[in-house]
Amino acid sequence: MATMPPTPAIEFWYEFASPYCYLSAARIEALAVPAGLAIVWRPFLLGPIFNVVPTNPRPTRTRRRPRPSIAGATWSGCASTTACR
C-alpha cells in the first residue's frame, strides 16, 4: 500500500488580542483551502514575552508624563482651547 505524502501546511501564529491577527485569521482559510494547504493554528501571548524582555516596554503601560498639549483636555473644554483646533 502506497503512503500519501503529507498535506502541505501553513503554520499560522496569532495573538488573541491583536487586531492584525484577527484580520489575517479572517482571511487565511479562504486563501489556504483553494491552494490545497492545511492550516496549523499556533496561538501565543505577547504579554508574557513583554514581561521578560526588559528593553521592550509594554504597549499597554500608561505614560509617566502625559503630553502637556492634551494633559487637561476634555471634550467639553476642547472647543474653548486652541490646543484642540
C-alpha positions in Angstrom: 0.0 0.0 0.0 1.4 3.4 -1.0 1.5 6.1 1.5 0.2 9.5 0.7 2.6 12.4 1.0 1.7 14.8 3.9 -0.5 17.7 3.0 1.5 20.9 2.8 0.6 23.2 5.7 0.9 26.8 6.8 1.7 27.4 10.5 -0.3 30.5 11.5 0.9 32.1 14.7 -1.6 34.5 16.2 -2.0 36.7 19.3 -5.6 36.7 20.7 -5.7 40.4 21.3 -4.1 41.6 18.1 -6.4 43.3 15.6 -3.9 42.5 12.9 -4.1 38.8 13.7 -7.9 38.9 13.7 -7.9 40.4 10.2 -5.4 37.8 9.0 -7.2 34.9 10.6 -10.5 36.0 9.0 -8.9 35.6 5.6 -6.4 32.7 5.9 -8.8 29.9 5.3 -10.2 31.4 2.1 -6.7 31.6 0.8 -5.4 28.2 2.1 -8.2 25.9 1.1 -8.2 26.6 -2.7 -4.4 26.2 -2.7 -4.7 22.8 -1.0 -2.9 23.9 2.2 -3.8 22.8 5.7 -3.6 25.4 8.5 -1.8 24.7 11.8 -3.1 27.2 14.3 -0.4 28.3 16.8 -1.7 30.7 19.4 0.7 32.7 21.6 0.5 35.6 24.1 2.6 38.7 23.8 2.1 39.8 27.4 4.5 37.2 28.9 7.1 38.0 26.2 6.9 41.7 27.1 7.4 40.8 30.8 10.7 39.0 30.2 12.2 41.4 27.6 13.4 44.4 29.6 14.3 46.6 26.7 10.9 46.4 25.1 8.3 48.5 27.0 4.8 47.1 27.2 2.4 48.9 24.8 -0.4 48.9 27.4 1.6 50.9 30.0 0.4 54.4 30.6 2.7 57.4 30.0 4.6 58.6 33.0 4.4 62.2 31.9 1.4 63.0 29.6 2.0 65.4 26.8 1.2 69.0 28.0 -0.9 69.8 25.0 -3.5 67.2 25.9 -3.0 66.7 29.6 -6.1 68.6 30.8 -8.2 68.4 27.6 -11.7 67.2 27.8 -14.4 67.2 25.1 -16.4 69.9 26.9 -13.5 72.2 27.3 -12.0 71.4 23.9 -14.0 74.0 21.9 -12.7 76.8 24.0 -8.9 76.0 23.7 -6.7 76.5 20.8 -4.8 73.2 21.5 -7.8 71.2 20.2 -8.2 73.1 16.9 
